[in-house]
Amino acid sequence: MDNEYYLELSENPVQFENASTVNNVFFDEANKQVFAVRSGGATGVVVKGPEDKSPIAFRMDDKGEVKCIKFSLGNKILAVQRTPKSVDFINFIPDYPHLEFSHECKTKNANVLGFCWTNWNEIVFVTDQGIEFYQVLPDKRTLKMLKSQSINVNWYIYCPETAVLLLSTTVQGNVLQPFAFKNGTMSKMSKFEIELPMVPKPAKLSLSERDIAVASIYGEVYVMYLKHHSRSTNSSGAEVVLYHLLREGPCKKIHVLKLNTTGKFALNVVDNLVVVHHQSSQTSIIFDIKLREPDCAMNVHQPVLPARSIHPCKIPLTGALCLFLYLIFLLLSVYLSGYLWYLQVKLQPTVNLLQDKGKLMDFLLRRRDCKMVILSVCSQMLEGGEKGNLPVVATVFDKLNQVYKEYLEAEQAYTVAMESGPSRFSNSYKRPVRTQAVIDQSDMYTHVLSAFTEKKVINKFIIAVLMEYIRSLNQFQITVQHYLYELVIKTLVQHNLFYMLHQFLQYHVLSDSKPLACLLLSLESTYPPAHQLSLDMLKRLSTANDEIVEVLLSKQQVLGALRFVRSVGGHDNVSARKFLDAARQTNDTMLFYTIFRFFEQRNLRLRGNPAFNQGEHCEEHVAYFKEVFGEQTLMKPPTK
Amino acid sequence: MLMISPRMASGMQEKQYTPSLLSFFIYNPKFGPREGEEEKKILFYHPSEVEKNEKIRNVGLCEAIVQFTRTFCPTKPAKSLHTQKNRQFFHEPEENFWMVMVVRNPMIEKPSKDGKPATIEYQEEEILDSVYGAVLRQCYSMYKLFNGTFSRAFEAGGVELLRQKLEKFFYRYLQTLHLQSCDLLDVFGGISFFPLDKMTYLKIQSFVNRVEESLSLVKYTAFLYNDQLIWSGLEQDDMRILYKYLTTSLFPRHTEPELAGRDSPLRPEVAGNLLHYGRFLTGPANLKDPEAKFRFPRIFVNTEDSYEELHLIVYKAMSAAVCFMINASVELTREFCEQLDALVGPQLTLLASDICEQYNINRRISGPEKEPQFKFIYFNHMNLAEKSTIHMRKTASVSLTSVHPDLMKILGDINCDFARVDEDEEIIVKAMTDYWVVGKKSDQRELYVILNQKNANLIEVNEEVKRLCATQFNNIFFLD
């Protein structure tokens, strides 16, 4: 059971003094900071973030109960709301006056519901009558209005990641008006209506902010609506409806996540997965909106994995075992506990929970820290050696290589763009990011295949897997690295499957290369036909003529070597000494005569004299020629 | 049995007779060493009607010749005996087991003229030792493929069993020998490989591996398309003879039912919605038939070492044929065949159309100019690859050649010359009526080209052959 928890809490939670009558705790999602405010700030404020080793601590005057407190991005300016009308600011920029200044909302009779920082010096006030967008001028200690919009607001949600502010309007609260912020500009996006399970009569506020969340999933902004089960409709349970928020154009309802149960829920988005926590069963389920369900209608999703609890964790320091309480939805409880955790998805347990390997790969390839898990899945899959495994292996390889190929193509497009002119395209082309999902040949070789071929598996299966991987690479038109071919050859040779190797080479499954040709040459003593295969390969490479000559000479095929050199037009440049040496070694005097004569004729043709040059170092051979055939046999220089 | 096929009747009266089989016998001198027991030596004799004493005499003569020649070279006894009327070929495939084939020389019968009786002129030099020697060796290989070795049969059931097996096999096999159309290709006994791009080849690999994985009974697989080999899981020598059997005997017996009309009884049954063209070429003709027998031919491979007996299942969809070989000790059931049919049928049908499509694409790319205008035979001893533009499609009965038999004989002569030495060689022969025959040998490869150019000289012929090598064989190492 222990290895089935696929959700866990971060190892080092943010620890703070728990909320009490004298200590108020606030959480700022934008900076992921926890504020512990003691006695209105007079006895100290402690701010802790997930990565901060040393917390920020300071004091401020107790000017009444703090309702909300947040730093701007980069901890430059602190904003504190104490009254329903105004927000106070304190500079945290060094060399700026540390004095507090206050700003009252512009709209008459409006109450400030809250505020959100959209930049280090830009802030939005949300009031019950609209929003006000300001630039904070810390040096002048004033705020400059950038834009405002009047609209009745029930409540709001701000998503710092996407800088989208969502306002609930109308009496029922189900018409949502999104705004997007970017570099001092505010843009109104098209509003949309959430379909309520039932319309109350008389009309009253029916949509709670607790049932709505905004999140960025796979780089797109979604509004998630937790639609509770209603007895009147025949739905099987609650569901989460995802509305796709577009910068331009209307918002569309495009995904439905089936929860198949009822009760209290809370939502999280982790690693592009929607995590839904269910209070009464104390379990969580996850959804991947990119995972298509074959047996479901378009964009209706079932949980990827069976429901599981979050991994029980130990509270550091105290050492007490704390079964994660599914009360986190009531944020208060977190504040009470004194710890703030981050939720993480553990990938290793998913391997055993998702039986369909193809689906598992789809799921893993979209996760952040997936590489080692994917490689371990591959190793595990090959070790099993179950019947009917090969089609699964093929599917998995194809999925990996699909991602690999996309990366290679992006990389290539980038290189081409850079070469064609860095000035014009440098902005539009970003160097493609290599995610962990890019599993290349060297990864597969190092972590999966080389270990696998060492194993005591039926050799048929090993060869089949290697061929399947090469097939998949070829299918995606990825150049296969020669070390994979070497692995194939090594494995075939190890199992004495020479005829198989021969056939692979015959159909050029193992692509030509010099290293491969040399490897084949080295096999000649155990498998003579490797000689021919190697020579053919060198010939096709057409850049290996020197190697061919060497191979032929080493086989004492001196005449053959010379004929080959002549056929490729290199006979005017080859070293005469090399050929004469080889001819001498054969102990065939007639062969020596022929070769000697050939080079005499070459000398005559090139230099007008059959004699060898000093630099050619052929004196020894000339002497031998004289000894065997007599001096008068030497070719005479032409008489002028 | 006289096979008369007038080859070339120049004038109305002259009659030409092609070489034909006179007799064929197998004996073992150890089986009847004492006088009066000579008949026991004879294991098989064709024609069987021959009188007993003549049989004994002929066997004894062969035995004597072999013994006699052995005194000159103990390791290489006589391979053949040339006489005016016929030629005898000797082969000892297993120790003390001798196979002898007697071929009657081709002859021309000149009609009676001016009252003189008809004369017969034997053409003793027209047939080649290499060709018929190869035919004899092939007889043994084919026997061994379906029956195992002589000595195994002898060990298992004594002379009686061996005699039965020989009788049963050769009675039919000898009728399929067509000695008049044997030529250089019989010497090579090569395999024609189907040209294919890498990707399609890998798909076939993938298919073979998957089938072998899910039908774990399958020990070896061979894949053919258009009667040409693509993949063999068997070792080369076993594949060579199996290929010969498939292409000259099994495939020609089965016409293409997929080409048959809609209402033809040959058209395959479409089971349910599983549309595929797969069918068994060996074993049950129709799986639906409740009477169907699930018996497959048995073959023997790796007789040198592991000596395996296997069921041979040949399954075909469109032009793609696959041989599945399964250990003979396993009994094959209806369930297994149905499973195989359901698994392989649809996949193979798809693959066959893939190959066909790819093949057509490749052909279109390479264009018609690559189509050889040359007549040539290529053979590589290393992988037994063979290619001939001289031979028409081989059929069960005859192999048709598009050139004159005299030219074929020149090819055979050149081949004999090549066999004598190890060195690379080139031989150019000027034949009759503007024909040139060129033979090249480079390492393990042999190439024979027949050219017909008016008034060509040696240099031109040489250039022409170089051009052929450059276009047809540019991807192999072939010395000029």
HADDOCK unambig.tbl for C-alpha pairs under 7 A between the chains (distance, minus, plus):
assign (segid A and resid 387 and name CA) (segid B and resid 213 and name CA) 6.46 0.50 0.50
assign (segid A and resid 387 and name CA) (segid B and resid 214 and name CA) 5.99 0.50 0.50
assign (segid A and resid 388 and name CA) (segid B and resid 213 and name CA) 6.32 0.50 0.50
assign (segid A and resid 388 and name CA) (segid B and resid 214 and name CA) 5.30 0.50 0.50
assign (segid A and resid 390 and name CA) (segid B and resid 210 and name CA) 5.98 0.50 0.50
assign (segid A and resid 391 and name CA) (segid B and resid 210 and name CA) 6.91 0.50 0.50
assign (segid A and resid 464 and name CA) (segid B and resid 209 and name CA) 5.77 0.50 0.50
assign (segid A and resid 468 and name CA) (segid B and resid 206 and name CA) 6.26 0.50 0.50
assign (segid A and resid 471 and name CA) (segid B and resid 199 and name CA) 6.97 0.50 0.50
assign (segid A and resid 471 and name CA) (segid B and resid 202 and name CA) 5.53 0.50 0.50
assign (segid A and resid 474 and name CA) (segid B and resid 199 and name CA) 6.63 0.50 0.50
assign (segid A and resid 475 and name CA) (segid B and resid 199 and name CA) 6.86 0.50 0.50
assign (segid A and resid 499 and name CA) (segid B and resid 235 and name CA) 6.53 0.50 0.50
assign (segid A and resid 499 and name CA) (segid B and resid 236 and name CA) 6.93 0.50 0.50
assign (segid A and resid 507 and name CA) (segid B and resid 198 and name CA) 6.26 0.50 0.50
assign (segid A and resid 508 and name CA) (segid B and resid 198 and name CA) 6.36 0.50 0.50
assign (segid A and resid 509 and name CA) (segid B and resid 198 and name CA) 5.70 0.50 0.50
assign (segid A and resid 529 and name CA) (segid B and resid 382 and name CA) 6.05 0.50 0.50
assign (segid A and resid 535 and name CA) (segid B and resid 477 and name CA) 6.03 0.50 0.50
assign (segid A and resid 536 and name CA) (segid B and resid 475 and name CA) 6.81 0.50 0.50
assign (segid A and resid 536 and name CA) (segid B and resid 476 and name CA) 4.58 0.50 0.50
assign (segid A and resid 536 and name CA) (segid B and resid 477 and name CA) 4.62 0.50 0.50
assign (segid A and resid 539 and name CA) (segid B and resid 476 and name CA) 6.57 0.50 0.50
assign (segid A and resid 539 and name CA) (segid B and resid 477 and name CA) 5.71 0.50 0.50
assign (segid A and resid 540 and name CA) (segid B and resid 475 and name CA) 5.43 0.50 0.50
assign (segid A and resid 540 and name CA) (segid B and resid 476 and name CA) 6.91 0.50 0.50
assign (segid A and resid 563 and name CA) (segid B and resid 480 and name CA) 6.93 0.50 0.50
assign (segid A and resid 564 and name CA) (segid B and resid 479 and name CA) 6.35 0.50 0.50
assign (segid A and resid 567 and name CA) (segid B and resid 480 and name CA) 6.98 0.50 0.50
